[in-house]
Amino acid sequence: MSRLPKESRFRAVDVESETPVSNRDRWISFWAAVLAAWGFSAAATVANAMLPQIQGDLSASLDQVSWIITASIVASALGIPPTPWLAARFGFRRVLLCALVLFTVSSCMIAISSSLGEVVFWRIGQALFGAPIMVLSQSFTVSSFEGKQRGMAMAIWSVALTTGWVFGPAMGAYLADWHSWRLSFFMVCPISLISIVVCWFFIPRDKPNRDLPFDWFGFGALSIGLIALQTVINRGQREDWFDSQEILILSFISFAALTIYAINTCFSAKRFVRWQIFRDRNLAVGVLLTSIFGFISLAPLVLVPPMLGQIKGLEVVTIGLVITPRGIVQIVLMLMLGPYVARLNPRVLMAIGFISYAAGSSMMASYNMNIGLWDVLIPQLLQGVTSALVWLPLFHILYTTLQREFHNEASMINGLVYNLISSAGVAALVVILSRSTQINTAELAAHITSSSELLRFPEFGGFDPHNAVDAAAMHAQISQQALMIGYVNIFWLLTWIALAALPLLLLIPTESHNRKTRALAAELEATEVSSTPAQPRS
């Protein structure tokens, strides 16, 4: 295991703190970090359910109002990479408090904005300052606890993110239906204020590294690359992908900027991400599995609600109630497994999780126009099981043998990979859905002629393809069937991706390998300490 020169290391949250931390204060600080993570996750998804109300209130077009989502995703990706450097350079406590304050102010300003431009501007601020909250709260959770306590803390932190992602849109839709969409953004402000107060009093002060340099050139190249890439991912379908000059230019900019960043990372002496952390096998495998899980985990939450609205005509509040049991199952299982996740075999847990996901997706792949409540509910419950059985062991293996000084960077990389892959996955699946629907519409329509055998059946005997009203009715029915086939194709693809992840679980190191790695790290640490000359007292 490689070691870095001591003066260049990023300090973890509780390393060299100026004041000792009691177990009580640690748990209080942890709950403040959990509340902060919940506020960010709820704010990240609540706007998805608010777009129709915002569009009507601000008299904006669908393309204009979609920038609320696109801009926030881009800003979130931009706010994640510099977080480890900021925490090391200015101190974890100071950066977290600043992020919480600016996140809270941005959330309140969205609610009182009077134009779409103001909403987009403050939404960018909300995502930009909220992204470090997720990274720092995760790093704090991992660095503050060990053993059984760490497992329980990770479970609670994961539950906070889950409730924010799953219940945030439903709560927002209810508040918008009861009052207005503005109240949905005010929803996170009281929670954030509580987090600010508790973090101020209970998170220990840490010693910042004032001499730590920052790779401005590398960060600029990475920022440009991520902004262009996320814009391509989120606007590609709307702009017809590479038939659009805008998408072509942005794709070239993204490729060039990310290539420059990769080259700079290889030769720069002051890069802010130290890629040697991937020498830790647990982290490398964990990030790989995070990318696969990110691709398949967010897709049902994004695709199932519009499917229920388009196929069954359900309202937003009803759809929220239908998908709520998934979140409940995930929360219960996480809390049950949390204290024991360090003792259980992660390969077995994650294998059961991916198999559960594949079973649920295969059930969804048999959907038709007559799906009922249980046809939707059972697959959602199985995918809730997946989230618990994959997410918790995945967090555990990421940090099993990783040195404490790398926790901030690991949290940053894991969060950035999840954000990018989940966004790209949803965008790719939407493309597949759109193209599949178009192809199936053309193929189904080609079989509807005056001599079609279907028109001989009693239920279709009254249809006349040459009549405008009947032709419109038949086209609507064909479009619905083609759309359903498109969703079925998506669910089959997700099934096979989940099954393809199973062989990769064999890459997870065994417990004996982890013990040897930890022993080697402890030996290197002891050697380094013994070789450091004692400093004379003043």
Secondary structure, 3 states (H helix, E strand, C coil): CCCCCHHHCCCCCCCCECCCCCHHHHHHHHHHHHHHHHHHHHHHHHHHHHHHHHHHHCCCCHHHHCHHHHHHHHHHHHHCCCHHHHHHHHCHHHHHHHHHHHHHHHHHHHHCCCCHHHHHHHHHHHHHHHHHHHHHHHHHHHHHCCHHHHHHHHHHHHHHHHHHHHHHHHHHHHHHHHCCHHHHHHCHHHHHHHHHHHHHHHCCCECCCCCCCCCHHHHHHHHHHHHHHHHHHHHCCCCCHHHCHHHHHHHHHHHHHHHHHHHHHHHCCCCCCCHHHHHCHHHHHHHHHHHHHHHHHHHHHHHHHHHHHHHHCCCHHHHHHHHHHHHHHHHHHHHHHHHHCCCCCHHHHHHHHHHHHHHHHHHHCCCCCCCCHHHHHHHHHHHHHHHHHHHHHHHHHHCCCCCHHHHHHHHHHHHHHHHHHHHHHHHHHHHHHHHHHHHHHHHHHCCCCCCCHHHHCHHHCCCCCCCHHHHHHHHHHHHHHHHHHHHHHHHHHHHHHHHHCCHHHHHCCCHHHHHHHHHHHHHHHHHHHHHCCCCCCC
